[in-house]
């Protein structure tokens, strides 16, 4: 059985930056954004400290100085590095108020989202692919109003380029491709 998603249901979904005309939120020479404040009622990040890691380079130290906590592995291709950091966790130690930062050498090039993200919400990063020292693409989970929190029904992929501007790197979102996945009940497929 294939679930039919009506046009009305799709339109009811709250639009986020992935649904609008693509504008670059990264500015040349911009500083690392300060970490957002997290609701005091959320679990303390210290109870999930096994997921946190210490800074090992100047880029990571600058992220911590801006109030973030490092998590997950950093990805590197030649001089380009992607680092993820968060400001809080949910009850299952999933990152809240998180961001991905891109550097070329020790210079900050930009972030992979115009604002911090939360796990299990529309626009949450699924995977990051650093394909060269000057390009990457990122998959973002896309939730419809009827999706369970475990399972986003769609995906948006964004291609980013890193371009030198006045001897500084600038991360630029170039293209967004979105798709809705069809939800299939495998038990009923055998009737085909």
Secondary structure, DSSP 8 states (H G I E B T S, - for coil): -B----HHHHHHS---GGGS-------TT----------TTS--GGGGGGGB----SHHHHHHHHTT-EEBS--EEETTEEEEEEESEE-TT--EESBEEEEEETTEEEEESSSS-B-TTSTT-EEEEEEEETTEEEEEEEE--TT--TT--SEEEEEEEEEEEETTEEEEEEEEEEEEE---B-HHHHTT-
